[in-house]
Amino acid sequence: MKVYNTLTRRLEDLNSDGAASTRIYLCGVTVYDNSHVGHARTIVVFDILRRYLLSKNCPVEFIQNFTDVDDKIINRAIQEGSTAEEVASRYIQNYFKDFSSLNVLVADRYPRATEHIREMIQLISALMYKGHAYLSPNGIYFHVRSFSGYGKLSKKSIEDLDAGARIEVDQSKEDPLDFALWKFYSDPPVWESPWGMGRPGWHIECSAMALKYFESPFEIHGGGYDLVFPHHENEIAQSESLSGKQFAKIWIHSGMVTVNSEKMSKSLGNIVTIQDALGRWGPNTIRIYSISVHYSKPLDYSEKLLNESKHKWRQIEICACELRFAIGNQGYLTEVEQLSDQTMKAFESAMEDNLNTSLAFTVFLKLVTELNRYAAEEKLTADMSKIAGVVFNNIVNVLGLRVIEANDIEKKEIESLISMRDQLREQKKFYESDAIRKKLVDEFSVELIDHKKRTIWGKVEGASRLHFVD
């Protein structure tokens, strides 16, 4: 598998060089508000990368942090009359609710910055000892010019760099480019340090957490493209200054979700929260939307694209239903076997070419379309379904899509209503049979597919009701 490495600006083989697993550190969210669709896209992309590696029997260690100490969290707490800890805890809980709904695999660890203050202090102390950091009246700063490789990730030269995002102008710094490792504060939340009460800078948090759980160099460090500079650039500088060796081998960055070509962000006030998007579109539609263009490119939040994604998911739901209820033997077994084999090969080829999920999904949709054609022509048999179902389910699992299932109690009620509808149709009581069909949609999120001699059914992803079975 080849992936694009932001560090080298080229495609590189993703291999572990004999490591027991592929280690992935993904920069998570700052928990001062609910997560939005921009966060969803990044996390879905890395979830699919992880799922694909696992499908190929490649062990993965996956860490995703929470930034739970930050000025934005503190400001939100002041506005609410609560504490930073209460604000962070609430939005972390909401995070898990959102991404569970999106069927994102649980990470192996979710380290929180506030749980790793000791590691940060140790790292800062070591950087000071090595001459890469210094004490100022306002805190401890990293001396950017002490690291000769600064700018290698973002490809920015020292001469052209400004102070950058999140780096405040501070007259006590030796150089405008230097960034804070520790800032002195008296108002909570604060922690004791050898230099005085305060709290950590943003960049040191991820270095401390990544280096605690992964020996460097680990395989993949990831996040949104907006983190390349200054956050990831600064992580490299402080981590490699400390260890004297490479921090992470491959850096993968996902493109931003935009609204009218502007980055979706809380600061711009143009966000669509995951909760709102789930309520309107449903989780599978959001996942399909998130991979509708190559992960490295910007993705605009548009009604057109989401409606297209919803329509594609409906095709997949129909296919899942047809495969589940297929009856009969034999049929076009050779053709379906060839189609399934070709689909899986093309899907894997796309995935291994820089995680080209948009192409991989297109390949999958061709399989779905062909299977739906067999079903519409009353040609899909149980034997054909058994062959195609293996590839269908494998790809659905890699993409993290989840067909909604009815529980046992619901199944009995649904099948009873369908039987009643069949009787009404035989009696040509179409008004009454249509009323039952409407009831199945409204109360059970069930849609029916009528065949010549039978009716099959499936629960569908709807805006008003979502039913999940683990």
C-alpha positions, 0 to 999 in steps of 0.5 A: 500500500502506498500513501502520500507523505506530506513530509516528503511530498511523495507516495511511499510504501506503508510498511512497518519495517518489521514492527509488530503493528502499524502505529497511528497517532491521530490528532483529535479535537479540542473539546470546547464545543460539539464536533462538526462535519469537518472533524467527521471527515478526517476521523472517517478517513482514518477509520477506513484506513485502519479498517482496511489494514485490519481487513488485510490482517495487519495489526494496528495500534490507534491513538487519538487524543483529546485536547482538554486544556485550551483557552477556548475551553476556559473561555467557554467555562467562564461564559457558562459559569462552570469549570474547564473540566466540566466543559471538556467532559461534556463535549468528550461525552458528546464526541463518543455519542457522535462517532459511535453513531458514525460507526467509527471504531473505538481507538486503542487509547484516547489520551487526554492532555490533562492526564499527561502534564507530568510527561509534558513537564519532563519533556520541557525540562529535557528540551531546556537541558539540551538548549532547545528551550528557555525561560522567559518572564511569561513562560518556557519557549522553544527556540525554533532556530535551534532546530535546523530542520524547522519547516521541513513538513510545511516546506516553509523557510525560516525567513518567510515564516510569520508567528503563525496561528496560535502563536501570540506576540510576546515581547519576552520571546527571544525570537518571534517564531519561538512558540510556548511550551509552558505559559505562566498563569494564576487562574485555574486550570493550572499545574505546578511546574519547576518554573511556576504555576501554569499550563502547557502550550498546545504543541507540547501536548501531542508530543508528550502523548505520542512519545509516551505510547509510541516509540519513535519513529512510529509509522503514521501521524495524521490530522486535518491539513490545517494542522500541518503548520504550525501544530505538526511542524512544531511537534516535529521540532520539539520531538526530534530535538529531544530524541535526536531521531525521526518522530514519525515516518509518514504524515497523512493529512486530510483536506478541509471541509468547506462551505462556499469554499471557506473552511468549516470552522467554529471561529468562522461560525459556518459549522454544521455539527455532526448531531445536526448532520446525523439528524438530517442525513443519517450516518451512512450518508455522511460516511459516503459523503466524506469519501466522495472526493479524494481524502487529500482534497477539499470537500464542499458541504453541499446539498447536491453532494449529500443528496447524491450520497443519500441516493447511493446509500439507498442503492446499497440498502436495496442490494443488501435487502435483495441479497438477504432475501434471495431464493432459488438455486444456480443462476448466473454463478460464473458471471457473479463469481467473476464480477465479485472477484474483479470488484474485490481486486479493483477495490483493493487496487484503489485503496492501496493507491494512496487510499483512493476511497472515492474510486474504491467506492465507485468500484463497489457501486458498480457491483451494487448496480449489477446485483440490483439489476439481476434482482429487478429482472428476477434473476438473483438466486440464493446461490448467486447471493452467497457468492456476491455477499462475501465481497459485498459484506467485506467492502461494507465493513471496510468502508464502515457502512452499517445496514440497519437491522430490525430486532426480533420483536420488530421483525414479528410486527413487520412481517405480520403487517406485510402478511396483512398487506399481501391479503389486502392486495389480493382483495384489491383493497389498495387504499388499505394496503398503501396505508400499511405501507405508510405505517411501515415507513413511519413507525419502523423505517421499513420500505418494501420491494415488491417482486412478482410472487413475494414482497421483501423488506428492509429498514432504511436510513431515515432522517427521523428514526435511526435503529442500530443493532450492534 
